[in-house]
């Protein structure tokens, strides 16, 4: 019985350590992944600024989501008009008052900028009486097509749990065999 208790205690204490790798953050990102080097790693992002505004965009969830602030004060620019241009493609962004962001969901533009590579984008902003243009590059990395290896840490945890159960079963079998020999 002592062996069984020790094996169960070992299994329970090893669980959190085995579950740590592969943990996910609030946006599904891998928390144990190496630090991202530029926009090529993870979700494609664009950051740019000029003397009046700064812009941060993220390509995910079927849209290009864009936040714009005033450069000097970091005050969000809300309710403006924003147009995004990539080569000969243009699309107007929709302002989402609930999130404070601008979103481009034009399928043609999104298909073009979702391709791997560097995409030069031009943003034209009209905020009240102000007009401004911002230029930046969106870097989209080649996708890793190893779907089976997406969560190897999760598989390691299940393998460790299965191995621990096999050990517990073996310990119980050995114990029963010893009890039969003694009687």
C-alpha positions as CSV (number, residue, x, y, z in Angstrom):
1,X,0.0,0.0,0.0
2,X,2.9,2.4,0.7
3,X,4.2,1.9,-2.8
4,X,0.8,2.9,-4.2
5,X,0.7,6.0,-2.1
6,X,4.2,7.0,-3.1
7,X,3.4,6.4,-6.8
8,X,0.2,8.5,-6.6
9,X,2.0,11.3,-4.8
10,X,4.8,11.3,-7.5
11,X,2.2,11.4,-10.2
12,X,0.3,14.3,-8.6
13,X,3.4,16.3,-8.0
14,X,4.8,15.7,-11.5
15,X,1.6,16.8,-13.2
16,X,2.0,20.6,-12.9
17,X,5.7,20.4,-13.9
18,X,4.8,18.3,-17.0
19,X,1.9,20.6,-17.9
20,X,3.9,23.8,-17.9
21,X,5.5,23.6,-21.3
22,X,3.0,24.4,-24.0
23,X,0.8,26.6,-21.8
24,X,-1.2,29.2,-23.6
25,X,-1.8,32.8,-23.0
26,X,-5.1,34.7,-23.4
27,X,-4.7,35.0,-27.1
28,X,-3.7,31.4,-27.7
29,X,0.0,32.2,-27.9
30,X,2.5,29.7,-26.6
31,X,3.9,31.0,-23.3
32,X,7.0,28.7,-23.5
33,X,7.9,29.7,-27.1
34,X,11.1,31.6,-27.6
35,X,10.8,35.4,-27.6
36,X,9.6,36.7,-30.9
37,X,12.2,38.4,-33.1
38,X,10.4,41.1,-34.9
39,X,7.0,40.7,-36.6
40,X,8.0,37.4,-38.3
41,X,7.3,35.3,-35.3
42,X,3.7,34.7,-34.2
43,X,0.8,37.0,-35.3
44,X,1.8,39.3,-38.1
45,X,2.0,42.9,-36.8
46,X,2.7,46.3,-38.1
47,X,4.0,49.3,-36.1
48,X,4.6,52.7,-37.6
49,X,4.4,56.4,-36.6
50,X,4.9,59.9,-37.9
51,X,5.1,63.3,-36.1
52,X,1.3,63.2,-35.3
53,X,0.2,59.6,-34.9
54,X,1.4,56.1,-34.1
55,X,-0.3,53.0,-35.4
56,X,-0.2,49.4,-34.4
57,X,-1.9,46.7,-36.4
58,X,-2.4,43.0,-36.1
59,X,-3.5,40.5,-38.8
60,X,-5.6,37.8,-37.1
61,X,-9.1,36.5,-36.8
62,X,-10.0,37.3,-40.4
63,X,-9.2,41.0,-40.1
64,X,-6.5,43.6,-39.9
65,X,-7.1,45.2,-36.5
66,X,-5.6,48.7,-36.1
67,X,-5.1,50.9,-33.0
68,X,-4.1,54.6,-33.6
69,X,-2.9,57.0,-30.9
70,X,-1.6,60.6,-30.9
71,X,2.2,60.4,-30.9
72,X,2.8,63.0,-28.2
73,X,0.1,62.1,-25.7
74,X,-0.8,58.4,-26.5
75,X,-4.4,59.6,-26.6
76,X,-6.4,57.2,-28.7
77,X,-7.7,58.5,-32.1
78,X,-11.4,57.4,-32.0
79,X,-14.0,57.7,-34.8
80,X,-11.7,58.8,-37.6
81,X,-11.7,57.6,-41.2
82,X,-9.0,55.2,-42.1
83,X,-8.1,53.8,-45.5
84,X,-5.5,51.0,-46.0
85,X,-3.7,50.6,-49.3
86,X,-1.5,47.7,-50.5
87,X,-0.2,48.0,-54.1
88,X,-3.3,48.8,-56.1
89,X,-5.8,47.5,-53.5
90,X,-7.6,49.9,-51.2
91,X,-10.0,49.2,-48.3
92,X,-11.7,51.4,-45.8
93,X,-11.5,50.4,-42.2
94,X,-14.5,50.2,-40.0
95,X,-14.2,51.9,-36.6
96,X,-15.4,49.7,-33.6
97,X,-16.4,52.1,-30.8
98,X,-16.6,49.2,-28.3
99,X,-13.0,48.2,-28.9
100,X,-11.5,51.5,-29.9
101,X,-9.9,49.9,-33.0
102,X,-10.3,50.1,-36.7
103,X,-10.8,46.9,-38.7
104,X,-10.2,46.0,-42.3
105,X,-12.1,42.9,-43.4
106,X,-12.0,43.3,-47.2
107,X,-11.4,39.7,-48.4
108,X,-9.2,40.7,-51.5
109,X,-6.9,42.9,-49.4
110,X,-6.6,40.4,-46.6
111,X,-5.9,37.6,-49.0
112,X,-3.1,39.6,-50.6
113,X,-1.4,40.7,-47.3
114,X,-1.8,37.3,-45.7
115,X,0.7,35.7,-48.1
116,X,4.2,35.1,-46.7
117,X,6.5,38.0,-47.2
118,X,6.9,41.7,-46.5
119,X,4.0,43.9,-47.5
120,X,4.3,47.7,-47.7
121,X,1.1,49.3,-46.5
122,X,0.0,52.9,-46.7
123,X,-2.5,54.2,-44.1
124,X,-4.5,57.4,-44.8
125,X,-6.1,58.8,-41.7
126,X,-8.6,61.6,-41.4
127,X,-9.3,62.6,-37.8
128,X,-11.3,65.7,-37.4
129,X,-9.5,68.5,-39.4
130,X,-6.2,66.5,-39.4
131,X,-5.1,64.4,-42.4
132,X,-2.1,62.1,-42.2
133,X,-0.4,59.3,-44.0
134,X,1.6,56.5,-42.3
135,X,3.7,53.9,-44.1
136,X,4.8,50.6,-42.7
137,X,5.6,47.0,-43.5
138,X,3.7,44.0,-42.4
139,X,5.9,40.9,-42.2
140,X,4.1,37.6,-42.7
141,X,6.2,34.5,-42.0
142,X,5.9,31.1,-43.7
143,X,3.5,29.0,-41.7
144,X,4.8,25.9,-40.0
145,X,2.9,23.0,-41.5
146,X,3.7,20.5,-38.8
147,X,0.2,20.3,-37.3
148,X,1.0,17.0,-35.6
149,X,3.7,18.7,-33.6
150,X,1.7,21.7,-32.5
151,X,1.3,20.6,-28.9
152,X,4.0,18.1,-28.1
153,X,4.0,19.1,-24.4
154,X,0.4,18.0,-24.1
155,X,1.3,14.6,-25.5
156,X,4.3,14.3,-23.1
157,X,1.9,14.9,-20.2
158,X,-0.5,12.2,-21.4
159,X,2.4,9.8,-21.9
160,X,3.7,10.5,-18.4
161,X,0.2,9.9,-17.0
162,X,-0.1,6.7,-18.9
163,X,3.3,5.5,-17.8
164,X,2.4,6.4,-14.2
165,X,-0.8,4.4,-14.4
166,X,1.2,1.4,-15.8
167,X,3.6,1.7,-12.9
168,X,0.7,1.8,-10.4
169,X,-0.9,-1.3,-12.0
170,X,2.4,-3.1,-11.9
171,X,2.9,-2.2,-8.3
172,X,-0.6,-3.5,-7.4
173,X,0.1,-6.7,-9.3
174,X,3.4,-7.3,-7.5
175,X,1.7,-6.7,-4.2
176,X,-1.0,-9.2,-4.9
177,X,1.5,-11.8,-6.0
178,X,3.5,-11.3,-2.8
179,X,0.3,-11.6,-0.7
180,X,-0.6,-14.9,-2.5
181,X,2.9,-16.3,-1.8
182,X,2.6,-15.4,1.9
183,X,-0.7,-17.2,2.3
